[in-house]
Amino acid sequence: MFKSRDGIWMKIGQTGTQLSVMMIDIENSSSAVVLVNCLNKYSVSLARELLLRAFEE
């Protein structure tokens, strides 16, 4: 787990062909997870972008 930016922590996990990207917003007490079953070089960056947009709303 690492700090993505102020107050937001990010965790990436993988088993076989499954990938999970979780973000936790400490300041707003919220979290979200994106599950990916197709791995490619853009999977993590796309999941991260989706999660950051979800936290903006």
Secondary structure, 3 states (H helix, E strand, C coil): CEEEECCEEEEEEEECCEEEEEEEECCCCEEEEEEECCCCCCHHHHHHHHHHHHHHC
